[in-house]
């Protein structure tokens, strides 16, 4: 991750908006953040971690985090952070808190959005998960990117399990955690084996001997079936010839019976032809006339009914019309007088309002009179309170003029206390200097027993051996990893499933040489290297201890001497700073007496000020009361004028009535009269308009009914004439026919005669009768020539049926044997395939068992993690050696835990918890740098970045120089480091930094400082 910019507002000590542009800082490679304690240095890092992960190191969500993070003078907190991830994609995070204006302690997260820059536009993301963007969890982000206060040693002191989990996440070691995949493959393989055992159980009796036996039975059955089949076919041919003659004989017998039936039906057909001729005559001459007669009778009956109905409706509408005209005549007088009546109702309403307004005006006049009295009384009280205020103000002014300045007393008291402290400190340092001089003399006596030139030669040899050992260990780790992967590759065979993924295709199998002998040789070289190193370190260890002790004692003595001079200088300066003429620097008791008098005076002033504040509050209250009375009277006056104006306007609007006639009447009664008159007017208008509407609707209806009645009368006359003509035509047709009367003709026509069907029925009978005679003559001739006998057919039929049963039985037996043989052959082939598959699965099971033992309990992940951890340790030692002057180094033990090799104590190991604060910082810094390098390499990023927020105060000046040299060299390696510290030596050396200053009014302010 590479920071681009950070904007914070209303967060901790940052009251106003502050923006940090990281571009200049990151270009420098090394930058710092400096400021006094509590100025807000660490708050910058906390703002970044909270923006990304909504988490902070100081507080969790249960600590009322939102309230405590917000500046107490702010109602809004805002964080905006822009950064670039390892894929060189740019993102922006915005988080905002808002305070409830009604509840000061209620602060809630108002907004939280992630954006990504695409085509120079910020596009909102659908999530707020920084882990997806950075590839690091919150805990690992603290360990590798931003290391907050109190967390710098966390990676060093992590347990093996937690450290392995961290390594797994950062370096993607989960790809080596194959236990679950292998377990899934084992379960799948186990299920397939069980399924195969079940399938093979069904083929237990299937064998090659059984198949051969069934094949012989099938061949014998097939030969017998072919012989029976040929005999049956010859017999079937003879039987079919006789069967054809029998069918002809049966058909002749059937046709002769049918002919007898036709002969009996011939007379019936002749009678049908005669009836059909009579029906056709009646239909031609009478059907149309009778139909017309019936139609005319129906229409006449319907018209008589319509005439009666329309006549009744016409009379009813005529009566309604007369009634409406009478009602209109009765309402016409009231309707014409509506305008005058409406104006009277309006005037009554206006007079009612005038009476109400007049009553309200009288009440307002009474309230104004009472208000003026209250104002006068309030003004008197206000003047009395003002007099008391003036008296107390005069008293407090006199007391303050006589009071000694509190700041002056405090400054003098601080001078006396500082003087005591400086004198005590001077005496203590003098005792320490004497003790250090004696210890230095003892160390000098011990050092004279050894030669002078030893340090440069030993240091050069030890450094060369250390670098060679790191190179050998890296080669060894690489060879061990190759050896493990080679073991996997050797178990893969072409055409057989891979023990890891199950694939039978292996396009690129790893080919590795035997590295066993190389590992043995490297181990021998490492051992030899360690022996040579131990020998050199043993020689210089004693000299190094004496020199270090002497240097330390001399340094401490010099520091004490410097401190003594500094304190003596401070004492002289302190004495010169005593500039108060009213006090004696040699008489502290006199100062204490004046101080006590000043404190008593201060208490008196406080009491008087409290009383003056009470009077001021009472005066403010009385002034507000007076103002409230004045505003009320002014409001009453405005309302009175408004009422007078309304009364005048209402009187002028009267048109029909005179107000003087109603001045003594009740307003409510007049209002009710106005409402009643308005309702009456509305009722008259509505009734008159409705009657006019009804009149317009009923007049056309009366005219319509009258016209319809006349039309029906004409239709009845026309239908009567047509009925008379129809009767005459029927009488004429009856005279010309053979029918006795119309009833006989109607009876004939009432019969259901389908003429086409009857004609076709007669024709079909004639054709069928003739065809039947011809068929009988032909059949008699054919049977006579063939000399057919029924007994011959019966005998042949019996022989055929017996043969047919026999052939069917043979065919069925052959089909059963053939089916059994086919199923048996299929079962045998299936059994062979299942056995082959079972062998493959058993082989796969053996391979998976080997893999499971290798991968179980994350063993392989722990192994790979230990390799990464050792490489990380070796890389950290390059800087750690330099910082500790080749006295200490870091290693990983068999339990995958860090421990220290102490070369000053015969190269023995000890826990990292035994390191001093400064040494812990050095090893933690070395590990952090090594971890950052590994993370950068893993992410393939051009630059790596991390923050350090502690540790420099634990270093002596020489160590600070070594650490600073290490951090400066990182610029050449494209590393970017930000540090937070209050060590002045670092501030002077760092080329660019942020200086944080806390302002009591505006909060913390950030400025960029260039050195």
Buried (B, 14 or more C-beta within 10 A) or exposed (E): BBBBBBBBBBBBBBBBEBEBBBEEBBEBBBBBBBBEEEBBBBBBBBBBBBBBBBBBBBBEEEEEBBBEBBBEEBBBBBBBBBBBBBEEEBBBBBBBBBBEEEEEEEBEEBEBEBBBBEEEEBEEBEEBEBBEBBBBBBBBBBBBBBBBBEBBBBBBBBEBEEBBBBBBBBBEBEEBBBBEBBBEBBEBBEEBBEEBEEBBEEBEEBEEEBBEEBEEBBEEBEEEBEEBEEEBEEBBEEBEEBBEBBEBBEEBEEBBEBBEEBEEEEEEBEEBEEEBEBBEBBBEBBBEBBEBBEBBEEBBEEBEEBBEEBBEBBEEBEEBBEEBEEBBEEBEEBBEEBEEBBBBBBBBBBBBBBBBBBEBBEEBEEBBEEBEEBBEEBBEBBEEBEEBBEEBEEBBEEBEEEEBEEEEBEEBBEBBEBBEEBEEBBEEBEEBBEEBEEBBEEBEEBEEEEEEEBEEEBBEBBEEBBEBBBBBBBBBBEBBBBBBEBEBEEEBEEEBBBBBEEEEEBEEEEEBEEBEEBBEEBEEBBEEBEEBBBEBBEEBBEBBBBBBBBEBBBBBBEBBBEBBEEBEEBBEEBEEEBEBEEBEBEEBEEBEEBBEEBEEBBEEBEEBBEBBEEBBEBBEEBBEBBEEBBEBBEBBBEBBEBBEEBBEEBBEEBEEBEBEEBEEEEBEEBBEBBBEBBEBBEEBBEBBEEBBEBBEEBEEBBEBBEEBBEEBEEBBEEBEEBBEEBEEEBEEBBEEEEBEEBEBBBEBBEEEBEEEEBEEEEEEBEEEBEEBEEBBEEBEEEEEEEEBEEEEBEEBBEEBEEBBEEBEEBBEBBEEBBEBBEEBBEBBEBBEEBEEBBEBBEBBBEBBBBBBEBBEEBBBBBBBBBBBBBBBBBBBBBBBBBBBBBBBBBBBEEEBBBBBBBBBEEBEEEEBEEBEEBBBBBBBBBBBBBBBBBBBEBBEBEBBBBBBBBBBEBBEEEBBEBBBEBBBBBBEEEBBBBBBBBBEBBBEBBBBBBBBEBEEEEBBBBEEBEE
